[in-house]
Amino acid sequence: MKPPMTLAIRELQNANISFTSHLYEYQDKGGTAVSSKELGVDEHSIIKTLIMESDKKDIFVVLMHGDAQVSTKELARILGVKTVSPCSPAVADKYSGYQVGGTSPFGTRRKMTVYMEASILELSKIYINGGKRGFLVGMDPQESARILNPILVNVAIAG
């Protein structure tokens, strides 16, 4: 099957970023455990794209290891706000331009600040959503940082 041409793929191509395409059988609420098993890669190297908001209604992206959770308390402390929580699917879709489960940090409808768990950059290769459910792209994490210009944070807690 041919990989889909999404806004994420267009952005990666325009930035001359080399990546590999990986299609898998998407399962609703399956999360990174499913893609990890389907692709035969460590869940730690599968990166979740989470659209979150602060109590001040700032909408932003958090990139996190598939086998970890975001400490919203720690992230709120770093951002200097009271609370941080995941956006509703409707708000996430509106801001990202993608359907939840197929959200990519690349080619989003609205420009959002990206926070990346710092240890992601220590991996040799990451697998991150390519803009469609059941579609990941594999790439060097340094390349993703080059295009996303993320703010590095340490907010991971064991999943």
Secondary structure by P-SEA (a helix, b strand, c coil): ccccccaaaaaaaaabbbbbbbbccccccccaaaaaaaaccccccbbbbbbbcccccccbbbbbccccccaaaaaaaaacccccccccaaaaaaaacccccccccccccbbbbbbcccccccccccccccccccbbbbccaaaaaaaaccccccccccc
